[in-house]
């Protein structure tokens, strides 16, 4: 159930990207990865489903690094306004 919600959130971000709202889509995907990290940290392994790949700490750190990287890299691209 949790994994499906995370997958749906990333799919929503990719839908924004496909409609030429790439900044909004990538910020959405990065935010969803951070939410996934929080859920992986707080919920028992049995409830997170496929978010549990390795240990709890490894999975959480990996998701935080990826989510933060997507958000930071998206935010550093200058806005052309066009």
C-alpha positions as CSV (number, residue, x, y, z in Angstrom):
1,X,0.0,0.0,0.0
2,X,2.8,2.5,0.9
3,X,4.8,1.5,-2.1
4,X,1.9,2.1,-4.4
5,X,1.4,5.6,-3.0
6,X,5.0,6.5,-3.5
7,X,4.9,5.0,-7.0
8,X,1.8,7.1,-7.7
9,X,3.4,10.3,-6.5
10,X,6.5,9.8,-8.7
11,X,4.1,9.0,-11.6
12,X,2.3,12.3,-10.9
13,X,5.7,14.1,-11.1
14,X,6.5,12.4,-14.4
15,X,3.1,13.4,-15.7
16,X,3.9,17.1,-14.9
17,X,7.2,16.6,-16.7
18,X,5.5,15.2,-19.8
19,X,3.2,18.3,-19.9
20,X,6.2,20.7,-20.0
21,X,6.1,21.5,-16.3
22,X,9.5,19.9,-15.7
23,X,10.4,22.0,-12.6
24,X,7.1,21.2,-10.8
25,X,7.4,17.6,-11.8
26,X,10.9,17.1,-10.6
27,X,10.2,18.9,-7.4
28,X,7.2,16.7,-6.8
29,X,9.3,13.6,-7.5
30,X,12.0,14.8,-5.1
31,X,9.5,15.6,-2.4
32,X,7.9,12.1,-2.8
33,X,11.3,10.5,-2.4
34,X,11.8,12.5,0.9
35,X,8.3,11.3,2.1
36,X,9.3,7.8,1.2
37,X,12.4,8.2,3.3
38,X,10.3,9.3,6.3
39,X,7.9,6.4,5.8
40,X,10.7,3.9,5.6
41,X,12.2,5.3,8.8
42,X,9.0,5.3,10.8
43,X,7.0,2.3,9.6
44,X,7.7,-1.3,10.3
45,X,9.4,-3.3,7.5
46,X,6.3,-5.4,7.0
47,X,4.2,-2.3,6.1
48,X,6.6,-0.6,3.7
49,X,6.7,-3.4,1.1
50,X,9.2,-2.9,-1.7
51,X,10.7,0.2,-0.1
52,X,12.6,-2.2,2.2
53,X,15.6,-3.2,0.1
54,X,18.4,-3.3,2.6
55,X,18.5,-2.2,6.2
56,X,16.3,0.6,7.5
57,X,19.2,3.1,7.8
58,X,20.6,2.4,4.4
59,X,17.3,2.7,2.7
60,X,16.5,5.9,4.5
61,X,19.8,7.5,3.8
62,X,19.6,6.5,0.1
63,X,16.1,8.0,-0.3
64,X,17.1,11.2,1.5
65,X,20.2,11.7,-0.7
66,X,18.3,11.0,-3.9
67,X,15.4,13.2,-3.0
68,X,17.6,16.1,-1.9
69,X,19.8,15.7,-5.0
70,X,16.7,16.0,-7.3
71,X,15.4,19.0,-5.4
72,X,18.7,20.8,-5.3
73,X,19.6,20.1,-8.9
74,X,16.2,21.2,-10.1
75,X,16.4,24.4,-8.0
76,X,19.8,25.4,-9.3
77,X,18.7,25.4,-13.0
78,X,18.0,29.1,-13.9
79,X,14.4,30.0,-14.7
80,X,14.2,31.3,-18.3
81,X,10.7,32.8,-17.8
82,X,9.8,31.8,-21.3
